[in-house]
């Protein structure tokens, strides 16, 4: 008899893009722009800034190359790290701020890769959403720079 069935548990809303802030985090970047960048790049290019966020935003070029040379899930040959950064810059041109600020910098003089504060905190939220909603990855990003653009 249907009346003796237990009540179904309440549906838990899935996190979505609406939870990302449109506020300027610094250098013109918003959480939505950071997510759109993370979502649009290939897994290897996504893994490089994620590894930097995990270690506080900066690491030596050698540390990054050594880490990915033997990474169990996303191995990247040392000579290919630069290509991963190029793909991030290409996406940044479509969805990043108009002021030409890069998400990920390579300082050749100091031989480090770095993400300038306060972007690691916004990237942490972007990666959290990417983990919770892998169905949102690999999609063409909206132009989140323009006011009134879809989901901006």
PyMOL commands that set and color helices and strands:
alter all, ss='L'
color gray80, all
select helices_A, chain A and resi 2-4+17-19+31-40+43-54+61-69+78-95+119-132+134-136
alter helices_A, ss='H'
color red, helices_A
select strands_A, chain A and resi 58-60+105-107+112-114
alter strands_A, ss='S'
color yellow, strands_A
deselect
rebuild
show_as cartoon
